[in-house]
Amino acid sequence: MDERKERNEMRKIALEHEAWRLAEEPRMEPPARELVERFRECPDTHMDSDVFAELCERICESNTIYPAFYLVFPYLVEIAMGQPPAQAGELWEWMGAWISESYQPYAAGMPREVMEVYRESLSVAETAVLDYICRCGFSSHRGSIHYLSGAPFAFVKPEFGYLSTMSDTELWEEASCPNGHTETYTIRKKGIADSSNRRISMQETAWEEVGRLIGKMPARQPNPWAGLLSVVNGLEDCREKQMAEAACRKGISRETPFPVAVFLYLYLLQNMGRAEEDAEFSQLCRRMFDRISCPACGAQFIFMDGWLHSFESE
């Protein structure tokens, strides 16, 4: 076995394991494990590939992760690690999107061994996709990178990848003010409006708060995010770059404050994306750090804080 293959070997649930049969509805043909074997032989991620299309339907559909996903995912990680940049990028993009869109867990009844292997593979995937970004810098990726750049965040914590699943020119999100009034807001590049379409965003004031949050974060050891410093160092010097560097030095972990993860995501998207929709969507993410005024009581709060209150209570 050559060095590359040896490096890509990782723990997986054997295709002969009883868990594969238990994870699928009886009489499903071909079974997921057979689709995995076929996909491993020809890892084509285009939806006109019958194998990939069938595999997608077996593991995730309508923003729901099926039990078989936890068995299949480690195999997909291993396959992605062995592919040329263009094919690897597309597979990382799919995996990040699946996890981000299905951030609510659907793992009830899965054997402990399966979930242990799955969690190990998430850690491997995080390190591998960060290495991919550092080596390739999205240069081989076609079109928008908003899914791909969100993948390492999703592998750390699925909720961190949630925003990467959106790509519209407007977002409609709920947020609660400090007094508990919940409102549906429209987020546009030019500002945030309430349900009566009144623009209520004041100014961007949250960068200082994000900087304080980064300063309080413990340094992650080992820290695969430190590799991104080689990418960030080459970007234009500004306050946001300094914050991004500080976040990379600390590393993103499950305990990272949500605003820090969103900030680093939008920074990478804005500075590394080549498609117009990347720039547009990064501006929407930026608006989430605006200070707004509650239309019900006038209380002022950073939209991100109010949105998190509603988001985390789902």
N, C-alpha and C positions, 0 to 999 in steps of 0.2 A: 504494500500500500504506500502511495507516495505521500509526501509531507502535507500537501493540501487536503487530501482525503482524510488523513489522520486527524488534522486540525478540525475538520468538519464533523467528525464523529461525535454524537451526543446521545444521551440516554433517551430511549423511546419505549413505548409499550409495544411489545412484539406483536406482529400482525396475527399470530396464532392465539393471542391471549383471549380469554373468555370475555373480557371487557368490551371487545369490539362487537360481539354478538348482542350483549346486553344494551349497548348504546344505540342500537337501531331498531326500528320497527321490524317485526318478523316478515320474512319473504321480500325484503327490499333487494332488488336486483338491478345492477350488480352491487354487492355490499361495498361499504365505504373503504374497507381495507384493500379490496381489489382495485378500486379507483385510485387509491394512493399509489399502488404498485404501477399502474398504468401511467399516472402523472409523473412519477419518478423517472420513468423511461423516456417520457417526452413532455417536459415541463412547459407547455404552451399555455400562457395565461389569457389569451384572447377568448372572448365569450363565444366565438364560432368554433372553439374546440369543444367537442362533445364531452370529452373526459373532464375538462375543467368546469364546464357548465354543470355537469351532473354532480361533481364534487362540491361545488358551491352550494347547490341545493340541499346537499346532505348535511352541511355543517352550519350554514347561516342563511336565514331568510327573513325578510320583513323585520330587520333590526333585532332578530332573536338568534342567539347562539344555541345550536342544538348540542346534545351530549357528545355526539361524535366529534365535534370541534376539538374537544380537549385531548382526544386521541390523535387526531390528524395534525394539529398545529405543530408539534415537535418535528414531524416529518417535513412539513413545509419550510420550517426554519432551516433544517439541514439542507434541503434542496436549494433554497435561496442562497445559502452561503457558498454553494458550489457553482453558481451560474455567472455568466458574463454580466457586466454592469447593467446593460439595458434590460435584460430579462430579470435580473435580481431586483432592480428597482421596481418593476411592475409587481413582482410578487410581494415585496415589502409593503408596497402601497396597498395591496389587497388585504394583507394581514392587519396592517394598522387600521384600515377602515372597518374591517369586521369587528375588531375589538372596541374601537371607539364608538361605533354605532350601537353596540350591544353592551354598554358599560354596566347594565344591571346584570348580576350573575345568574346563570341558569345551570348551576352545577349540582343541584340537589340529587343525591343518590349515586353520584359518581364515586367509585372506589378511591380510597385515600392514596393509593399508589399512583393512580392516574393523575390526580390533582398535584401530587408532589412532582411528578415528571413534567407536567404542564407548567408549573411555576418555575422549575429549573429552565425550561425552554424559553420562557419569557425573559429571563435574565440573559440567556445566550443571545436571544433576538435583539435585545436592547443594545448590547455591546457590538453585535455584528452590524446592525443598521447604522449606528453611530460611526463605526469604522468605514462603512460604505460611503456615508455622507462626507467624511473627511477625505477619503481617497478620490471620490468621483465628483464631489461638489455639485451634484445634480446635472453635470455637463452632458451626461448620456441620457438624461430623462427628457421625454417628449412632453410638452405642454405644461400644465400647472403642477406645482409640487406641493399643494396644500395637504393632500393625503400623506404623501411620502414624508414630508417634514414633521407631520404629526405622529408618525409611527413610533419613534423612540419614546415619546411622551406616553402614548397609549400602552406600550409594553411595560413602563414603570407603574402606571396606574391608569386603568381604562378611562376614568373620568377626565384625565388630563388631555386625552385626545378628542374629547367631545366636539370642540369647536372646529376641528379639522374636517369634520363630516359636512360642514356647511360651506356653501360657496356662492350664495346669492348676493345680490346688490343691496338687499335689506334683510335684517333679521327681526323677528318678532319674539321677544323674550319677556318673561315675567320678572319683576323685582319687587322687593318689599322694603319700605322705608324703615327707619329705626322705631317708628311708632306702630309698625305692623300693617300699614296699608299696602296692599298688593295691587299692582297695576301692570297691564301689558304694554310694553314700550316698543316703539319701532326704532331700530338702530340703523342709521344711514351714515354715509361717509361724512356728511356735513354736520351731523349732530344727532341727538336723540329726541324723539317726540313721544308725547303721551297718547292715550287712546283717542283723544280729540284732535290729534295731529298738531298739537301745539309744541313747538320746539322748546325744550326745557333744560338742555344741557348748558352748563355755565362755562366751564373751562377745564382743561386737563390739569389736574392737580395731584394725580396719584403717583407720579414717578418718584417723588420723595418717599412716599409710603412703601412703594415697591423696593426702593433702595434700602430702607430700614429693615424690611422683611428679609432681604438677601443678607444683610449684615448680621442678622440674628441666626441665620441658618447654620447648623453644624456642617463641617466638611465631610463629605461622603468618602469612605475608604473601603475598597478601592473605588476610584471615580472614573468611569468610562466617558463621562461628559467632558473631562479635561481635554480630550483630543480635539474638541471643537474649537479650542483656543487658536489652533493653527489656521482655522477658517476665519474666525472673528477678527484676529489680529490684522488680517489683510483688508478689512473694511474701513470706511471713512471714520476718522476719529470724532467722537461726540460723546455726550453724556450717556446716551443709550448704549453705545458700544462699551463704555466702561461698566455699565450695569450688566450687560450681557457677559462680559468677561468674568465679572465677579460671580455671576450665577453659574457659569461653566466651571469655575474653580471650586465652587461649593458642591456642584453636582445636583441633579434632579433626583429626588427619591420619593417614596410614598408619603413622607412627612413634609415635603416641600409645600409651602403655602400656594394655593391655587393661583393667585395673581402673579406669582413669580413664574410659574410654568406657562401661563398665558402670555406674559410679557416676552419670555425667551422665544416662544413659538412665533409670535408675530414679528419679532426682530429678525429671526431667520427667514421667515417668509418674505418680509419686505426687502431684505438685502440679498437673498440668494435666488428668489424666484425670477423667472424670465418672462412668464406669461402676464398679460395685463390683469387677469383675474386674481393673480397672487397679490399684486400691488393693491387692487381694490379691496380684497378681503382682509389684508393686513390693516387697512384703514378702518374697516368695521371693527376688527379686534381692538384697535387703538381707542375707538370711541367708548369701549366698555370701561375705560379708566376715567371717563368724564365725571365731573361732579354734577348731579342733577337735583332738581327740586321736586318733591312729591306734590302732585296736583291736588291731593286730598287735604294735606295739612301744611305744606310748605317746607317740611323738614328737608335739609340738604344732606346728601350722602353720595359716596362714590358708587356709580352704577354697579361695578363689579361686586362690591360688598352686598348690595341688595339682591343682585342676581344670584349670588352664591347661597344666600339664605333660602331663596325659593328652589334653586337647583338641587341643593343638598337635602331638602325636605321631601323630594319626590320619592 
